[in-house]
Amino acid sequence: MPKVAYSEEDRERIRTQLVAVGLELMAKQGIQHTTVEQVYKKVGISRTFFYSFFSTKEDLIVETLYLQQPKIIQYVQALMADPALSWREAVKQFLHACCYGEENGIAVLTIEEQQLIFKRLSKESYQVFRQKQRRLFGEILENFGIQADTARINLFTNLSLTAMVVRRAIPNTLPLFVPEAADETVDFQLNAIVDALEKLKTDPPLEKWK
C-alpha cells in the first residue's frame, strides 16, 4: 500500500480529532481505562501515525485537559446565569459535577494518574500546565463573583482537587477509608468549600493575580 501524504491542514485536523476523541473517552470511562489504541482506532489512523503527534499517552492527556478548560468555564457561566439556582446551589452543583466527572463528561485525574503524568512531563511542559491550571481556577473564582488573588487561587485549587481525588480514590487507592460513607464525605467537603468561598465574596483580595 502506498504511503499516504498528509498536508499540514490534514495533520492539524487529525491532531484536533485525537485530542477531542481522547477527551470524550477519558471523560466517559476514566483516564486510566482509556488506551492509546482506543483513541487512534476511533480516529482511523495507525499506531505509528499517532506517535508522530504525541510521543506518550501523557502528552495526549495534558492536551485533553487543556481542551476541557474552556468547556469548564462555559459550564460555570451557565450555572451562575441560571435563575433557578441560588449562588450557593450553583457553586455546589459545579463542584459536585467535577467530583463525579465520569457522570458529567468531565475528565478528572486520579492520584495515580497525577503521579504518573508529572513524572513523565518535561520541566517546561509542567510549568505550562501549572500556569494554565492557575488561570483556570482563577477564572472559576471570578465567575463565582469572587475576586481572585494568588493565595485564594492556590487554596481553592487544593480544596477542589482534594475533594475530587479523594472521591475517586475510595476505596481503590485509599482502602482504609470507608466506601459506604464516600458520598457523604464528598458532600461534607463541598459544603465546607462553599462556606469558605461565600466568606471570600465579601473580603477584598490581598493582591492581583493576572
C-alpha positions in Angstrom: 0.0 0.0 0.0 1.5 3.4 -1.0 2.3 5.8 1.8 -0.3 8.5 2.3 1.0 12.0 2.1 -0.7 14.3 4.6 -0.8 18.1 4.2 -0.3 20.4 7.2 -4.1 21.0 7.2 -4.7 17.3 7.3 -2.3 16.8 10.2 -3.8 19.6 12.2 -7.3 18.2 11.6 -6.2 14.7 12.7 -4.4 16.1 15.8 -7.6 18.0 16.8 -9.6 14.8 16.3 -7.2 12.8 18.5 -7.5 15.3 21.4 -11.3 15.6 21.1 -11.7 11.8 21.0 -9.2 11.4 23.8 -11.3 13.8 26.0 -14.5 12.1 25.1 -13.2 8.7 26.1 -11.4 9.8 29.2 -14.4 11.8 30.5 -16.7 8.8 29.9 -14.6 5.8 31.0 -11.7 7.4 33.0 -8.2 8.3 32.0 -6.7 5.0 33.3 -9.1 2.9 31.3 -8.6 4.9 28.1 -5.9 3.5 25.9 -3.9 5.0 23.0 -5.2 2.2 20.8 -8.8 3.1 21.5 -8.1 6.7 20.5 -6.2 6.2 17.3 -8.6 3.4 16.1 -11.6 5.7 16.7 -9.9 8.4 14.7 -9.0 5.9 12.0 -5.2 6.2 11.9 -2.3 3.8 12.7 -0.4 3.5 16.0 2.8 4.7 14.3 1.0 7.8 12.9 -0.5 8.5 16.4 3.0 8.7 17.8 4.0 11.3 15.2 1.6 13.6 17.1 2.2 12.6 20.7 5.3 10.9 22.0 3.4 9.5 25.0 -0.1 8.9 26.3 0.6 11.5 29.0 1.2 14.2 26.3 -2.2 13.4 24.9 -3.8 13.5 28.4 -2.4 17.0 29.0 -3.8 18.3 25.7 -7.2 16.9 26.5 -7.2 18.7 29.8 -6.3 21.9 28.0 -9.2 21.3 25.6 -11.5 20.8 28.6 -10.7 24.1 30.3 -12.9 26.4 28.2 -15.7 23.9 28.4 -15.5 24.0 32.2 -15.7 27.8 32.2 -18.7 27.7 29.9 -20.4 25.3 32.4 -19.6 27.6 35.3 -21.1 30.6 33.5 -24.2 28.6 32.6 -24.8 27.6 36.2 -24.2 31.1 37.5 -26.6 32.5 35.0 -29.4 30.0 35.8 -32.1 31.9 37.6 -33.4 28.7 39.1 -30.2 28.3 41.2 -29.0 30.4 44.1 -25.4 31.3 44.2 -24.7 28.6 46.7 -26.6 25.9 44.7 -24.7 26.9 41.5 -21.3 26.7 43.1 -22.0 23.4 44.8 -23.5 21.9 41.7 -20.4 22.8 39.7 -18.1 21.2 42.3 -20.3 18.2 42.6 -20.2 17.7 38.8 -16.4 17.8 38.9 -16.2 15.3 41.7 -18.4 12.9 39.8 -16.7 13.7 36.5 -17.4 10.4 34.7 -21.1 11.0 35.2 -20.9 14.6 33.8 -18.4 14.3 30.9 -15.6 15.8 32.9 -12.1 14.2 32.9 -10.6 14.2 36.4 -7.1 12.8 37.2 -6.8 10.2 40.0 -3.9 10.3 42.4 -2.0 7.6 40.4 -2.6 9.4 37.1 -1.3 12.7 38.5 1.8 11.0 39.8 2.4 9.1 36.5 1.8 12.1 34.3 4.0 14.5 36.1 6.9 12.1 36.3 6.9 12.0 32.6 6.3 15.6 31.7 9.3 17.8 30.9 10.0 20.7 33.2 8.8 23.1 30.6 5.5 21.2 30.0 4.9 21.0 33.7 5.4 24.8 34.1 3.0 25.4 31.2 0.4 23.1 32.8 0.7 24.8 36.2 0.2 28.3 34.6 -2.9 27.1 32.7 -4.3 25.4 35.8 -3.8 28.6 37.8 -5.6 30.7 35.2 -8.4 28.2 35.0 -9.0 28.2 38.8 -8.7 32.0 38.9 -11.4 32.3 36.2 -13.6 29.9 38.0 -13.4 32.1 41.1 -14.1 35.2 39.2 -17.1 33.6 37.6 -18.3 32.8 41.1 -18.1 36.6 41.8 -15.0 36.2 43.9 -12.0 38.5 43.4 -9.0 36.2 42.8 -5.5 36.6 44.2 -2.7 34.1 44.2 -3.4 32.8 47.8 -7.1 32.3 47.0 -6.4 30.5 43.8 -3.9 28.2 45.5 -6.3 27.4 48.3 -9.3 26.9 46.0 -7.2 24.6 43.7 -6.1 22.4 46.6 -9.5 22.2 48.3 -11.3 21.4 45.0 -8.8 18.8 43.8 -8.7 17.2 47.3 -12.4 16.6 47.1 -12.1 15.2 43.6 -9.2 12.9 44.1 -10.5 11.6 47.5 -13.8 10.7 45.9 -12.0 8.9 43.1 -9.5 7.2 45.4 -12.1 5.5 47.7 -11.7 2.5 48.1 -9.1 1.5 45.5 -6.2 3.8 46.4 -7.3 4.6 49.9 -8.6 1.2 51.1 -8.7 2.2 54.8 -11.3 4.8 54.0 -15.0 3.7 54.4 -16.5 3.4 50.9 -20.1 3.4 52.3 -19.5 7.0 53.5 -17.8 8.2 50.3 -20.8 10.3 49.0 -21.4 11.8 52.5 -17.8 12.7 52.8 -17.8 14.5 49.4 -21.0 16.4 50.4 -19.4 17.5 53.6 -16.3 18.6 51.8 -18.2 20.5 49.2 -20.4 22.3 51.8 -17.2 23.3 53.6 -15.6 24.7 50.4 -18.8 26.6 49.6 -18.8 28.1 53.1 -15.3 29.3 52.6 -16.0 30.7 49.2 -19.1 32.5 50.4 -17.0 34.3 53.0 -14.4 35.3 50.4 -17.1 37.1 48.4 -17.1 39.9 50.9 -13.4 40.0 51.6 -11.1 42.1 49.3 -8.2 40.2 47.7 -4.7 40.8 49.0 -3.2 41.1 45.5 -3.9 40.9 41.9 -3.2 37.6 40.2 -3.2 38.5 36.5 
